Amino acid sequence: MTIELVTDRLVLRPLAPEDFEPHAAMMADPRVARFLTPDRSPQARPAAWRAFASMIGHWPMRGFGFFSAFERSGGQWVGRVGPWMPEGWPGLECGWGVAPAHWGKGYAGEAAIAAIRWVFDLKPDLPRIISLIDPLNEKSQAVARKVGETRTAERFRFDENTTLDVWAADRKAWLKRFG
Ligand SMILES: CC(C)(COP(=O)(O)OP(=O)(O)OC[C@H]1O[C@@H](n2cnc3c(N)ncnc32)[C@H](O)[C@@H]1OP(=O)(O)O)[C@@H](O)C(=O)NCCC(=O)NCCS
């Protein structure tokens, strides 16, 4: 079964091997890498490939995963957005990363709302969705607010250099607002 989510301006479908090139280009950009790679440095292609392969593999292992978002007009690849819960994660996260050429258009939030709705529907017992956000990442915090999440008092220590804020939205309130 093909999964496809359609919003006003975007089409989302599960991340697929053919998305590697635009995804690698996004991860090689220092503005994106600052908040999305483990060492905060632009990702070289070998590391980008390994990370990308794990995101593709997340789909069969968990039954959900990142979506690629494309502009409906013109079909350009915009970014990766969606549910993600690798081993050791503090909850089911909705993550977002948008290619800088498409920043500032509200795409991350538009895609995230569709992805969160999809995952709440897929998992009727899921009590909340979280996002793990660096305290310095103001743009991502703005996206989190727009998609109905608030900053909790919880922190997630990703590694010795990075502790992330846990933002969250409770299922019931979220569905009332966006469902
Ligand atoms: C975070 C990211 C996904 C946002 O994508 P986007 O599609 O540009 O998001 P939006 O267009 O909705 O803009 C985000 C909001 O940030 C606001 N913003 C922009 N620059 C800002 C700044 N310097 N400080 C605070 N807010 C800022 C915008 O005004 C917008 O809010 P608004 O719509 O209420 O005006 C994108 O910047 C990105 O991929 N960054 C690198 C990777 C990353 O940080 N991922 C998230 C990890 S938790």
The ligand as a MOL file (V3000), in Angstrom:
LIG
                    3D

  0  0  0     0  0            999 V3000
M  V30 BEGIN CTAB
M  V30 COUNTS 48 50 0 0 0
M  V30 BEGIN ATOM
M  V30 1 C 13.7400 24.3370 11.5230 0
M  V30 2 C 13.3410 24.2830 10.0560 0
M  V30 3 C 12.8310 22.8970 9.7350 0
M  V30 4 C 12.2230 25.3080 9.8290 0
M  V30 5 O 11.7690 25.1480 8.5140 0
M  V30 6 P 10.8800 26.2250 7.7660 0
M  V30 7 O 10.0820 25.4750 6.7490 0
M  V30 8 O 11.7220 27.3410 7.3050 0
M  V30 9 O 9.9210 26.6880 8.8770 0
M  V30 10 P 8.9790 27.9360 8.7780 0
M  V30 11 O 8.9340 28.4980 7.4120 0
M  V30 12 O 7.6970 27.4820 9.4070 0
M  V30 13 O 9.6860 29.0060 9.6940 0
M  V30 14 C 9.8810 28.6890 11.0210 0
M  V30 15 C 9.5280 29.8400 11.9190 0
M  V30 16 O 10.7560 30.3320 12.4200 0
M  V30 17 C 10.6690 31.7230 12.4610 0
M  V30 18 N 12.0440 32.1860 12.4120 0
M  V30 19 C 12.8230 32.3280 11.3460 0
M  V30 20 N 14.0510 32.7380 11.7330 0
M  V30 21 C 14.0020 32.8430 13.0910 0
M  V30 22 C 14.9310 33.1980 14.0830 0
M  V30 23 N 16.1810 33.5310 13.7750 0
M  V30 24 N 14.5440 33.1740 15.3740 0
M  V30 25 C 13.2820 32.8310 15.7220 0
M  V30 26 N 12.3770 32.4730 14.8200 0
M  V30 27 C 12.7220 32.4700 13.5170 0
M  V30 28 C 9.8620 32.1050 11.2750 0
M  V30 29 O 9.3210 33.4000 11.4520 0
M  V30 30 C 8.8030 31.0250 11.3120 0
M  V30 31 O 7.7630 31.3360 12.2220 0
M  V30 32 P 6.3910 32.0230 11.7230 0
M  V30 33 O 5.8590 31.2190 10.5950 0
M  V30 34 O 5.5370 31.9660 12.9450 0
M  V30 35 O 6.7630 33.3980 11.2950 0
M  V30 36 C 14.5130 24.6250 9.1200 0
M  V30 37 O 15.0070 25.8850 9.4880 0
M  V30 38 C 15.6310 23.5980 9.1810 0
M  V30 39 O 15.5990 22.5970 8.4850 0
M  V30 40 N 16.6520 23.8730 10.0020 0
M  V30 41 C 17.8090 22.9910 10.1290 0
M  V30 42 C 17.4870 21.6440 10.6790 0
M  V30 43 C 16.7840 21.7160 12.0060 0
M  V30 44 O 17.0850 22.5480 12.8410 0
M  V30 45 N 15.8400 20.7890 12.2180 0
M  V30 46 C 15.1090 20.6830 13.4430 0
M  V30 47 C 15.8980 19.9700 14.4690 0
M  V30 48 S 15.0040 19.9020 16.0020 0
M  V30 END ATOM
M  V30 BEGIN BOND
M  V30 1 1 1 2
M  V30 2 1 2 3
M  V30 3 1 2 4
M  V30 4 1 2 36
M  V30 5 1 4 5
M  V30 6 1 5 6
M  V30 7 2 6 7
M  V30 8 1 6 8
M  V30 9 1 6 9
M  V30 10 1 9 10
M  V30 11 2 10 11
M  V30 12 1 10 12
M  V30 13 1 10 13
M  V30 14 1 13 14
M  V30 15 1 14 15
M  V30 16 1 15 16
M  V30 17 1 15 30
M  V30 18 1 16 17
M  V30 19 1 17 18
M  V30 20 1 17 28
M  V30 21 1 18 19
M  V30 22 1 18 27
M  V30 23 2 19 20
M  V30 24 1 20 21
M  V30 25 1 21 22
M  V30 26 2 21 27
M  V30 27 1 22 23
M  V30 28 2 22 24
M  V30 29 1 24 25
M  V30 30 2 25 26
M  V30 31 1 26 27
M  V30 32 1 28 29
M  V30 33 1 28 30
M  V30 34 1 30 31
M  V30 35 1 31 32
M  V30 36 2 32 33
M  V30 37 1 32 34
M  V30 38 1 32 35
M  V30 39 1 36 37
M  V30 40 1 36 38
M  V30 41 2 38 39
M  V30 42 1 38 40
M  V30 43 1 40 41
M  V30 44 1 41 42
M  V30 45 1 42 43
M  V30 46 2 43 44
M  V30 47 1 43 45
M  V30 48 1 45 46
M  V30 49 1 46 47
M  V30 50 1 47 48
M  V30 END BOND
M  V30 END CTAB
M  END
